[in-house]
């Protein structure tokens, strides 16, 4: 699946984007619930990791969770 078409299959398609790009300390549980049942969750997460996206919920994870994955991958690659 290419980066362009995975979004067409995402559960968040048509949802309010503010839910996935909350202000600091806003509750993200609703967005994460939508992601949890999404068929393209892993593709979405990999997209965010590959592009080092610093804002929003991607693949059901926030920035701190994504940064932890990036660090773990960097450590294991070295």
N, C-alpha and C positions, 0 to 999 in steps of 0.2 A: 504494500500500500504506500503510495507516495504521500509526502507531507501535505500536498494540496488537497487530496480527497479524504483524508481521515477525518477532517473536521465535519464533513457532511454526515458522518455516522456517529458523531459525538452526542451524548445525552444533553449536553449544555446548549446545543444548537437551538436557538429560539428563546433561551432563558435570558433573564436580565443580566447583562455583563457585570453590573455592580456587585452581584452576588459573588463573582469570581475574582473581582478586583476590589476588595473591601478597603475601607480606611483602616488606619492602624488600630489594632485591638478590637475590631469588629468581629462578631461571631462568624466563623466560616463553616460551621457544621452542616448547614443546608447545602452548600456547594460541594462539600466533601461527600455527602450522601449521594448526590447526583453522580459524582465521579465514581463512587464505589461500584455502581451497577452499570458502568459504561463499558461497552465492548472495545473501545479504542483507548482505554485509560493508559495502558502501557506505552502506546505510540505517542500519546499526548505528553506523558512524562518524559519520554526520550527526546521529544522535540524541545521541551523546556530546558532539559539538561544540555543538549547539543548547542542550543542558542544562548545558554547562560541567562535565561530570563530571570529577572530580579523581582518581579512583582506578580501577584496573582496566585490563584490556585490552579495548578496544572497537574493532571494525572492524579488528582486527589491530595496533592501535597503542597504545602506552603514553602516559602523561600528557605527557611531554616532546615526543613526536612530535605529539600533538594540539595542544599549546600552540603549537608552531611553525606549524601550519596556521592556527590562530586568529589569530596575529599577522600572518601573511602576508595573510590575508583582510582584516583590519582595515587594514593598510597599503594594500592595493589599493583598498579602498573609499573611502579619504580622498584 
